[in-house]
């Protein structure tokens, strides 16, 4: 791998993260005299000076390699939590400044969800609300994009920043962590101060829904307006680049229960060859089969959790020939059977 790679060489063939996330970790190492500049530049594929560019994006896999390196040089398995609990307003990035200059926490959370792909394209964030709770759920698009250290940092940063900028006694109802319980589990309890479960299907954080109406103190509408204009421009460019895969995903979703999904039939509906379909999806960092699998898994989790359909009906709706085949796939996705997952949700 070359030591330095020009920014123009970063292609959209894989998910990317904003450079500010890597810059924060580089600063964390630097303040502890553990920054090996040449090594880190090699891992990221560019000179470290370029990380200060607010528009710069990096391949997610490069960022995750940096986390592995950081854990190795610090000897700290909980480095994600420890880096995330450091609150530094000058290193929050554009989305962070938008968040903490919104009118209310509800407005801020909606912006955070809307803009999350600017932070990390390899992780999907959603908000669900009940009468009592608001639940944020982060889920890696593919297993190889799940980075324990980065997920830890996200949890710690969300909670630490909210308590710093909004209210120091902000209560978290519970947290779910997708990786097994590590040896440093007590650090989650110290930093998050809430009930925690490990080995869950996705990372999630719940807080009381009444917080959504809480005004954000010290907000600056002028900063909010300027930052929002900039991130909207970045988001528009990103959405244009990802538009084709979303269109294919919708077609797959509509046809999943009615007929066998194959690339030839979808390519025909899109008025292109199968090879062109494959090539355009590859430009967005995925294959046709991966997209089908994503749609099937997303639908499976929603159907099983909702209790609307019997498990045999769900297997049919998702295109499985029999319930046993669906059960095997579901266990591969979540680590538990559909019946176990339904019982818990």
One Martini backbone bead per residue (centre of mass of N, CA, C, O) as a GRO file, in nm:
protein
  345
    1UNK     BB    1   0.096   0.036   0.023
    2UNK     BB    2   0.082   0.349  -0.002
    3UNK     BB    3   0.159   0.612   0.191
    4UNK     BB    4   0.032   0.814  -0.029
    5UNK     BB    5  -0.299   0.942  -0.113
    6UNK     BB    6  -0.487   1.098  -0.306
    7UNK     BB    7  -0.798   1.225  -0.293
    8UNK     BB    8  -0.881   1.155  -0.597
    9UNK     BB    9  -0.854   0.829  -0.538
   10UNK     BB   10  -1.120   0.837  -0.393
   11UNK     BB   11  -1.376   0.621  -0.423
   12UNK     BB   12  -1.729   0.507  -0.441
   13UNK     BB   13  -1.680   0.175  -0.383
   14UNK     BB   14  -1.699   0.266  -0.079
   15UNK     BB   15  -1.751   0.342   0.221
   16UNK     BB   16  -1.764   0.647   0.410
   17UNK     BB   17  -1.595   0.896   0.608
   18UNK     BB   18  -1.535   1.147   0.795
   19UNK     BB   19  -1.237   1.302   0.874
   20UNK     BB   20  -1.307   1.397   1.170
   21UNK     BB   21  -1.289   1.117   1.303
   22UNK     BB   22  -0.985   1.076   1.256
   23UNK     BB   23  -0.884   1.343   1.379
   24UNK     BB   24  -0.969   1.280   1.670
   25UNK     BB   25  -0.783   1.029   1.701
   26UNK     BB   26  -0.518   1.166   1.639
   27UNK     BB   27  -0.534   1.366   1.874
   28UNK     BB   28  -0.545   1.156   2.100
   29UNK     BB   29  -0.262   1.041   2.041
   30UNK     BB   30  -0.099   1.305   2.053
   31UNK     BB   31  -0.166   1.379   2.361
   32UNK     BB   32  -0.006   1.083   2.429
   33UNK     BB   33   0.251   1.034   2.253
   34UNK     BB   34   0.129   0.807   2.003
   35UNK     BB   35   0.205   0.938   1.730
   36UNK     BB   36   0.252   0.779   1.408
   37UNK     BB   37   0.254   0.940   1.127
   38UNK     BB   38   0.341   0.738   0.902
   39UNK     BB   39   0.151   0.509   0.982
   40UNK     BB   40  -0.118   0.666   0.966
   41UNK     BB   41  -0.088   0.761   0.673
   42UNK     BB   42  -0.087   0.473   0.559
   43UNK     BB   43  -0.365   0.382   0.667
   44UNK     BB   44  -0.523   0.634   0.522
   45UNK     BB   45  -0.379   0.742   0.243
   46UNK     BB   46  -0.266   1.023   0.378
   47UNK     BB   47  -0.195   1.317   0.478
   48UNK     BB   48  -0.265   1.461   0.783
   49UNK     BB   49  -0.326   1.756   0.684
   50UNK     BB   50  -0.598   1.675   0.524
   51UNK     BB   51  -0.799   1.634   0.772
   52UNK     BB   52  -0.888   1.949   0.793
   53UNK     BB   53  -1.086   1.892   0.574
   54UNK     BB   54  -1.435   1.912   0.586
   55UNK     BB   55  -1.484   1.748   0.294
   56UNK     BB   56  -1.344   1.501   0.374
   57UNK     BB   57  -1.312   1.153   0.273
   58UNK     BB   58  -1.309   0.809   0.388
   59UNK     BB   59  -1.251   0.501   0.399
   60UNK     BB   60  -1.374   0.296   0.634
   61UNK     BB   61  -1.143   0.084   0.647
   62UNK     BB   62  -0.925   0.290   0.729
   63UNK     BB   63  -1.050   0.379   0.996
   64UNK     BB   64  -1.054   0.092   1.126
   65UNK     BB   65  -0.747   0.057   1.121
   66UNK     BB   66  -0.692   0.289   1.317
   67UNK     BB   67  -0.826   0.162   1.562
   68UNK     BB   68  -0.643  -0.085   1.584
   69UNK     BB   69  -0.386   0.077   1.623
   70UNK     BB   70  -0.472   0.237   1.876
   71UNK     BB   71  -0.507  -0.008   2.060
   72UNK     BB   72  -0.217  -0.108   2.035
   73UNK     BB   73  -0.052   0.153   2.134
   74UNK     BB   74  -0.223   0.183   2.412
   75UNK     BB   75  -0.347  -0.085   2.543
   76UNK     BB   76  -0.670  -0.007   2.494
   77UNK     BB   77  -0.974  -0.161   2.466
   78UNK     BB   78  -1.139   0.121   2.565
   79UNK     BB   79  -1.081   0.360   2.360
   80UNK     BB   80  -1.359   0.441   2.257
   81UNK     BB   81  -1.471   0.540   2.527
   82UNK     BB   82  -1.237   0.739   2.599
   83UNK     BB   83  -1.263   0.916   2.344
   84UNK     BB   84  -1.577   0.980   2.369
   85UNK     BB   85  -1.563   1.136   2.661
   86UNK     BB   86  -1.431   1.358   2.506
   87UNK     BB   87  -1.492   1.710   2.519
   88UNK     BB   88  -1.459   1.893   2.198
   89UNK     BB   89  -1.588   2.150   2.020
   90UNK     BB   90  -1.346   2.170   1.796
   91UNK     BB   91  -1.405   1.828   1.725
   92UNK     BB   92  -1.710   1.761   1.602
   93UNK     BB   93  -1.802   1.882   1.352
   94UNK     BB   94  -2.065   1.968   1.162
   95UNK     BB   95  -2.291   1.793   1.291
   96UNK     BB   96  -2.239   1.879   1.582
   97UNK     BB   97  -2.305   2.183   1.537
   98UNK     BB   98  -2.592   2.140   1.449
   99UNK     BB   99  -2.703   1.992   1.693
  100UNK     BB  100  -2.607   2.223   1.925
  101UNK     BB  101  -2.802   2.452   1.743
  102UNK     BB  102  -3.068   2.369   1.806
  103UNK     BB  103  -3.365   2.412   1.967
  104UNK     BB  104  -3.403   2.099   2.014
  105UNK     BB  105  -3.356   1.771   2.072
  106UNK     BB  106  -3.547   1.672   1.852
  107UNK     BB  107  -3.418   1.829   1.621
  108UNK     BB  108  -3.134   1.710   1.659
  109UNK     BB  109  -3.202   1.411   1.612
  110UNK     BB  110  -3.315   1.442   1.327
  111UNK     BB  111  -3.049   1.549   1.208
  112UNK     BB  112  -2.869   1.312   1.285
  113UNK     BB  113  -3.016   1.102   1.114
  114UNK     BB  114  -3.009   1.251   0.838
  115UNK     BB  115  -2.668   1.296   0.862
  116UNK     BB  116  -2.514   1.023   0.921
  117UNK     BB  117  -2.388   0.952   0.638
  118UNK     BB  118  -2.166   1.167   0.670
  119UNK     BB  119  -2.014   1.019   0.894
  120UNK     BB  120  -2.134   0.706   0.812
  121UNK     BB  121  -2.201   0.482   0.550
  122UNK     BB  122  -2.176   0.187   0.711
  123UNK     BB  123  -2.407   0.316   0.898
  124UNK     BB  124  -2.727   0.278   1.033
  125UNK     BB  125  -2.975   0.524   1.134
  126UNK     BB  126  -3.244   0.518   1.379
  127UNK     BB  127  -3.578   0.631   1.480
  128UNK     BB  128  -3.775   0.545   1.767
  129UNK     BB  129  -4.118   0.592   1.897
  130UNK     BB  130  -4.282   0.613   2.194
  131UNK     BB  131  -4.452   0.722   2.460
  132UNK     BB  132  -4.167   0.702   2.641
  133UNK     BB  133  -3.955   0.647   2.400
  134UNK     BB  134  -3.632   0.697   2.256
  135UNK     BB  135  -3.473   0.520   1.973
  136UNK     BB  136  -3.142   0.447   1.891
  137UNK     BB  137  -3.011   0.283   1.587
  138UNK     BB  138  -2.718   0.096   1.510
  139UNK     BB  139  -2.623  -0.043   1.177
  140UNK     BB  140  -2.440  -0.239   1.001
  141UNK     BB  141  -2.445  -0.323   0.670
  142UNK     BB  142  -2.192  -0.502   0.744
  143UNK     BB  143  -1.998  -0.700   0.934
  144UNK     BB  144  -1.720  -0.557   0.843
  145UNK     BB  145  -1.842  -0.264   0.961
  146UNK     BB  146  -1.795  -0.363   1.248
  147UNK     BB  147  -1.667  -0.142   1.505
  148UNK     BB  148  -1.608  -0.151   1.825
  149UNK     BB  149  -1.459   0.118   1.881
  150UNK     BB  150  -1.659   0.305   1.724
  151UNK     BB  151  -1.911   0.229   1.882
  152UNK     BB  152  -1.807   0.319   2.155
  153UNK     BB  153  -1.760   0.614   2.078
  154UNK     BB  154  -2.049   0.683   2.006
  155UNK     BB  155  -2.177   0.634   2.278
  156UNK     BB  156  -1.997   0.821   2.451
  157UNK     BB  157  -2.041   1.083   2.285
  158UNK     BB  158  -2.345   1.114   2.304
  159UNK     BB  159  -2.361   1.125   2.615
  160UNK     BB  160  -2.138   1.334   2.690
  161UNK     BB  161  -2.245   1.570   2.515
  162UNK     BB  162  -2.532   1.588   2.625
  163UNK     BB  163  -2.438   1.646   2.923
  164UNK     BB  164  -2.274   1.903   2.850
  165UNK     BB  165  -2.490   2.076   2.659
  166UNK     BB  166  -2.772   2.013   2.818
  167UNK     BB  167  -2.741   1.786   3.074
  168UNK     BB  168  -2.578   1.633   3.340
  169UNK     BB  169  -2.860   1.445   3.417
  170UNK     BB  170  -2.897   1.277   3.177
  171UNK     BB  171  -3.101   1.011   3.105
  172UNK     BB  172  -3.058   0.662   3.047
  173UNK     BB  173  -3.240   0.383   3.008
  174UNK     BB  174  -3.071   0.223   2.771
  175UNK     BB  175  -2.833  -0.028   2.642
  176UNK     BB  176  -2.720  -0.173   2.330
  177UNK     BB  177  -2.483  -0.429   2.238
  178UNK     BB  178  -2.342  -0.619   1.966
  179UNK     BB  179  -2.122  -0.716   2.140
  180UNK     BB  180  -1.963  -0.882   2.348
  181UNK     BB  181  -1.869  -0.895   2.660
  182UNK     BB  182  -1.618  -0.729   2.795
  183UNK     BB  183  -1.365  -0.672   3.025
  184UNK     BB  184  -1.465  -0.344   3.016
  185UNK     BB  185  -1.771  -0.312   3.118
  186UNK     BB  186  -1.745  -0.096   3.353
  187UNK     BB  187  -1.706   0.150   3.159
  188UNK     BB  188  -1.994   0.173   3.063
  189UNK     BB  189  -2.119   0.225   3.345
  190UNK     BB  190  -1.960   0.480   3.410
  191UNK     BB  191  -2.034   0.655   3.153
  192UNK     BB  192  -2.354   0.586   3.111
  193UNK     BB  193  -2.537   0.512   3.351
  194UNK     BB  194  -2.680   0.219   3.269
  195UNK     BB  195  -2.841  -0.020   3.133
  196UNK     BB  196  -2.678  -0.324   2.994
  197UNK     BB  197  -2.654  -0.503   2.678
  198UNK     BB  198  -2.518  -0.782   2.520
  199UNK     BB  199  -2.539  -0.937   2.211
  200UNK     BB  200  -2.693  -0.775   2.005
  201UNK     BB  201  -2.813  -0.700   1.689
  202UNK     BB  202  -2.781  -0.393   1.793
  203UNK     BB  203  -2.718  -0.067   1.845
  204UNK     BB  204  -2.865   0.098   2.141
  205UNK     BB  205  -3.060   0.395   2.254
  206UNK     BB  206  -3.245   0.506   2.544
  207UNK     BB  207  -3.491   0.769   2.604
  208UNK     BB  208  -3.684   0.997   2.713
  209UNK     BB  209  -3.929   1.163   2.530
  210UNK     BB  210  -3.938   1.437   2.695
  211UNK     BB  211  -3.656   1.545   2.591
  212UNK     BB  212  -3.736   1.648   2.300
  213UNK     BB  213  -3.847   1.939   2.426
  214UNK     BB  214  -3.572   2.031   2.501
  215UNK     BB  215  -3.383   2.287   2.517
  216UNK     BB  216  -3.092   2.423   2.382
  217UNK     BB  217  -2.835   2.555   2.518
  218UNK     BB  218  -2.646   2.800   2.361
  219UNK     BB  219  -2.762   2.852   2.101
  220UNK     BB  220  -2.683   2.928   1.742
  221UNK     BB  221  -2.849   3.029   1.463
  222UNK     BB  222  -2.605   3.109   1.281
  223UNK     BB  223  -2.445   2.852   1.299
  224UNK     BB  224  -2.669   2.664   1.210
  225UNK     BB  225  -2.714   2.783   0.926
  226UNK     BB  226  -2.424   2.750   0.815
  227UNK     BB  227  -2.387   2.443   0.868
  228UNK     BB  228  -2.643   2.341   0.720
  229UNK     BB  229  -2.564   2.435   0.439
  230UNK     BB  230  -2.310   2.257   0.417
  231UNK     BB  231  -2.436   1.971   0.475
  232UNK     BB  232  -2.648   1.977   0.249
  233UNK     BB  233  -2.444   1.975   0.020
  234UNK     BB  234  -2.309   1.707   0.093
  235UNK     BB  235  -2.568   1.532   0.092
  236UNK     BB  236  -2.647   1.574  -0.204
  237UNK     BB  237  -2.396   1.434  -0.321
  238UNK     BB  238  -2.437   1.162  -0.181
  239UNK     BB  239  -2.727   1.095  -0.285
  240UNK     BB  240  -2.655   1.089  -0.582
  241UNK     BB  241  -2.452   0.849  -0.558
  242UNK     BB  242  -2.696   0.652  -0.409
  243UNK     BB  243  -2.958   0.631  -0.588
  244UNK     BB  244  -2.955   0.357  -0.740
  245UNK     BB  245  -2.965   0.153  -0.502
  246UNK     BB  246  -3.242   0.249  -0.397
  247UNK     BB  247  -3.402   0.166  -0.646
  248UNK     BB  248  -3.333  -0.135  -0.634
  249UNK     BB  249  -3.436  -0.185  -0.348
  250UNK     BB  250  -3.735  -0.126  -0.409
  251UNK     BB  251  -3.775  -0.351  -0.616
  252UNK     BB  252  -3.705  -0.584  -0.433
  253UNK     BB  253  -3.921  -0.531  -0.215
  254UNK     BB  254  -4.174  -0.560  -0.404
  255UNK     BB  255  -4.085  -0.866  -0.523
  256UNK     BB  256  -4.023  -1.075  -0.298
  257UNK     BB  257  -4.321  -1.219  -0.265
  258UNK     BB  258  -4.402  -1.271  -0.587
  259UNK     BB  259  -4.093  -1.338  -0.675
  260UNK     BB  260  -3.810  -1.414  -0.811
  261UNK     BB  261  -3.495  -1.289  -0.753
  262UNK     BB  262  -3.331  -1.130  -1.034
  263UNK     BB  263  -3.112  -0.956  -1.228
  264UNK     BB  264  -3.246  -0.969  -1.507
  265UNK     BB  265  -3.530  -0.855  -1.434
  266UNK     BB  266  -3.431  -0.585  -1.313
  267UNK     BB  267  -3.271  -0.485  -1.557
  268UNK     BB  268  -3.515  -0.473  -1.746
  269UNK     BB  269  -3.672  -0.257  -1.578
  270UNK     BB  270  -3.406  -0.057  -1.616
  271UNK     BB  271  -3.295  -0.070  -1.908
  272UNK     BB  272  -3.065  -0.303  -1.875
  273UNK     BB  273  -2.803  -0.479  -1.814
  274UNK     BB  274  -2.659  -0.685  -1.595
  275UNK     BB  275  -2.375  -0.558  -1.612
  276UNK     BB  276  -2.468  -0.268  -1.552
  277UNK     BB  277  -2.587  -0.323  -1.279
  278UNK     BB  278  -2.328  -0.425  -1.146
  279UNK     BB  279  -2.152  -0.172  -1.202
  280UNK     BB  280  -2.330   0.042  -1.050
  281UNK     BB  281  -2.319  -0.098  -0.774
  282UNK     BB  282  -2.011  -0.100  -0.741
  283UNK     BB  283  -1.986   0.215  -0.724
  284UNK     BB  284  -2.159   0.178  -0.434
  285UNK     BB  285  -2.029  -0.083  -0.276
  286UNK     BB  286  -2.199  -0.330  -0.421
  287UNK     BB  287  -2.398  -0.609  -0.458
  288UNK     BB  288  -2.675  -0.770  -0.549
  289UNK     BB  289  -2.679  -0.986  -0.322
  290UNK     BB  290  -2.639  -0.787  -0.087
  291UNK     BB  291  -2.901  -0.629  -0.134
  292UNK     BB  292  -3.095  -0.861  -0.095
  293UNK     BB  293  -3.001  -0.930   0.191
  294UNK     BB  294  -3.071  -0.660   0.323
  295UNK     BB  295  -3.374  -0.662   0.265
  296UNK     BB  296  -3.439  -0.932   0.401
  297UNK     BB  297  -3.338  -0.861   0.682
  298UNK     BB  298  -3.505  -0.608   0.741
  299UNK     BB  299  -3.780  -0.747   0.711
  300UNK     BB  300  -3.742  -0.968   0.919
  301UNK     BB  301  -3.710  -0.790   1.172
  302UNK     BB  302  -3.985  -0.649   1.145
  303UNK     BB  303  -4.178  -0.894   1.130
  304UNK     BB  304  -4.094  -1.042   1.389
  305UNK     BB  305  -4.135  -0.799   1.592
  306UNK     BB  306  -4.452  -0.733   1.520
  307UNK     BB  307  -4.654  -0.994   1.507
  308UNK     BB  308  -4.826  -1.006   1.231
  309UNK     BB  309  -4.680  -1.272   1.147
  310UNK     BB  310  -4.616  -1.570   1.076
  311UNK     BB  311  -4.333  -1.741   1.018
  312UNK     BB  312  -4.428  -1.877   0.755
  313UNK     BB  313  -4.513  -1.612   0.616
  314UNK     BB  314  -4.240  -1.475   0.620
  315UNK     BB  315  -4.090  -1.676   0.448
  316UNK     BB  316  -4.263  -1.619   0.197
  317UNK     BB  317  -4.224  -1.302   0.179
  318UNK     BB  318  -3.892  -1.362   0.147
  319UNK     BB  319  -3.849  -1.627  -0.053
  320UNK     BB  320  -3.878  -1.890   0.097
  321UNK     BB  321  -3.937  -2.233   0.073
  322UNK     BB  322  -3.892  -2.255   0.395
  323UNK     BB  323  -3.871  -2.225   0.733
  324UNK     BB  324  -3.586  -2.347   0.779
  325UNK     BB  325  -3.435  -2.150   0.593
  326UNK     BB  326  -3.512  -1.895   0.746
  327UNK     BB  327  -3.397  -1.975   1.025
  328UNK     BB  328  -3.103  -1.996   0.935
  329UNK     BB  329  -3.073  -1.704   0.836
  330UNK     BB  330  -3.155  -1.560   1.099
  331UNK     BB  331  -2.926  -1.679   1.273
  332UNK     BB  332  -2.700  -1.552   1.103
  333UNK     BB  333  -2.787  -1.251   1.158
  334UNK     BB  334  -2.850  -1.275   1.503
  335UNK     BB  335  -2.801  -1.563   1.677
  336UNK     BB  336  -3.116  -1.633   1.649
  337UNK     BB  337  -3.423  -1.720   1.654
  338UNK     BB  338  -3.727  -1.606   1.569
  339UNK     BB  339  -3.862  -1.681   1.841
  340UNK     BB  340  -3.657  -1.541   2.026
  341UNK     BB  341  -3.679  -1.259   1.907
  342UNK     BB  342  -3.983  -1.221   1.953
  343UNK     BB  343  -3.982  -1.253   2.264
  344UNK     BB  344  -3.793  -0.988   2.303
  345UNK     BB  345  -4.001  -0.788   2.108
   0.00000   0.00000   0.00000
